[in-house]
Amino acid sequence: MSQFAINMMFVGASFLLYIGIAVWARAGSTKEFYVAGGGVNPITNGMATAADWMSAASFISMAGLIAAGGYANSSFLMG
């Protein structure tokens, strides 16, 4: 068997696996699209999302802003 045929069998098997997982895990209702099936309070979910966003913005973007623009840009940390 040629290397090309082995490669095609591997790629085809992996696609079948991915398709099988997609069929097995598909949503049965619109409620399943919400976090934890709708079991998480929207306020709690919003606070978790905001904490993730703010931590990334503070520690990555603001550090880069200060590094690029100097100490004068540290005032953006307060806003």
VOPAGU-2260 file (C-alpha; in pm, 1 decimal, decimal comma):
REM VOPAGU-2260
SITE   aa  ch    i         X         Y         Z
SITE  MET   A    0       0,0       0,0       0,0
SITE  SER   A    1     138,1     339,8     -94,5
SITE  GLN   A    2     203,6     622,4     148,7
SITE  PHE   A    3     -62,4     834,0     -25,5
SITE  ALA   A    4    -327,5     566,9      34,7
SITE  ILE   A    5    -229,1     537,3     400,9
SITE  ASN   A    6    -249,5     916,1     437,7
SITE  MET   A    7    -593,2     927,4     276,0
SITE  MET   A    8    -718,9     648,2     502,7
SITE  PHE   A    9    -589,8     834,1     809,5
SITE  VAL   A   10    -746,7    1163,7     700,6
SITE  GLY   A   11   -1075,0     990,9     612,5
SITE  ALA   A   12   -1084,3     807,9     947,0
SITE  SER   A   13   -1018,7    1130,7    1136,8
SITE  PHE   A   14   -1298,1    1308,2     945,4
SITE  LEU   A   15   -1536,3    1024,6    1026,6
SITE  LEU   A   16   -1437,9    1051,2    1392,1
SITE  TYR   A   17   -1500,7    1428,6    1391,6
SITE  ILE   A   18   -1836,1    1387,8    1218,4
SITE  GLY   A   19   -1932,3    1115,4    1465,9
SITE  ILE   A   20   -1846,7    1340,7    1760,5
SITE  ALA   A   21   -2048,3    1626,0    1606,3
SITE  VAL   A   22   -2354,7    1403,7    1559,4
SITE  TRP   A   23   -2323,4    1258,9    1910,2
SITE  ALA   A   24   -2281,0    1602,2    2077,5
SITE  ARG   A   25   -2540,0    1803,0    1882,8
SITE  ALA   A   26   -2781,3    2018,6    2077,6
SITE  GLY   A   27   -3131,4    1886,0    2124,3
SITE  SER   A   28   -3285,5    2223,9    2209,3
SITE  THR   A   29   -3198,3    2592,5    2213,7
SITE  LYS   A   30   -3157,5    2580,1    2593,7
SITE  GLU   A   31   -2846,7    2366,8    2549,1
SITE  PHE   A   32   -2669,0    2657,4    2377,4
SITE  TYR   A   33   -2661,3    2852,5    2706,5
SITE  VAL   A   34   -2384,9    2809,1    2961,6
SITE  ALA   A   35   -2435,4    2486,5    3159,0
SITE  GLY   A   36   -2779,4    2437,6    3006,4
SITE  GLY   A   37   -2904,7    2765,6    3151,0
SITE  GLY   A   38   -2810,1    2666,2    3507,1
SITE  VAL   A   39   -2574,9    2962,6    3561,0
SITE  ASN   A   40   -2724,9    3292,9    3672,0
SITE  PRO   A   41   -2679,5    3560,0    3399,0
SITE  ILE   A   42   -2523,3    3802,5    3649,8
SITE  THR   A   43   -2268,1    3540,9    3754,2
SITE  ASN   A   44   -2195,5    3457,7    3392,9
SITE  GLY   A   45   -2150,7    3825,9    3308,7
SITE  MET   A   46   -1917,3    3879,3    3603,2
SITE  ALA   A   47   -1704,3    3582,6    3497,6
SITE  THR   A   48   -1685,7    3711,5    3140,4
SITE  ALA   A   49   -1596,8    4063,6    3260,1
SITE  ALA   A   50   -1325,5    3928,2    3491,2
SITE  ASP   A   51   -1168,8    3734,0    3205,8
SITE  TRP   A   52   -1180,2    4034,8    2973,3
SITE  MET   A   53   -1051,1    4283,4    3228,5
SITE  SER   A   54    -765,8    4063,3    3341,9
SITE  ALA   A   55    -650,3    4012,5    2983,9
SITE  ALA   A   56    -683,6    4383,4    2909,2
SITE  SER   A   57    -501,1    4489,4    3224,0
SITE  PHE   A   58    -212,7    4248,5    3218,1
SITE  ILE   A   59    -146,0    4220,4    2844,3
SITE  SER   A   60    -275,8    4527,8    2664,1
SITE  MET   A   61    -197,2    4783,5    2929,9
SITE  ALA   A   62     150,4    4644,7    2989,0
SITE  GLY   A   63     213,9    4669,8    2616,0
SITE  LEU   A   64      76,6    5023,9    2607,1
SITE  ILE   A   65     307,1    5132,4    2886,1
SITE  ALA   A   66     604,3    4954,8    2731,0
SITE  ALA   A   67     539,1    5118,7    2393,1
SITE  GLY   A   68     439,8    5465,6    2509,6
SITE  GLY   A   69     631,2    5509,2    2831,0
SITE  TYR   A   70     533,9    5593,1    3186,3
SITE  ALA   A   71     288,3    5864,2    3077,5
SITE  ASN   A   72      49,2    5596,1    2952,4
SITE  SER   A   73      16,5    5446,0    3300,9
SITE  SER   A   74    -271,9    5685,6    3358,5
SITE  PHE   A   75    -481,6    5458,2    3135,3
SITE  LEU   A   76    -468,1    5194,1    3409,5
SITE  MET   A   77    -700,5    5404,3    3623,2
SITE  GLY   A   78    -964,0    5436,7    3352,3
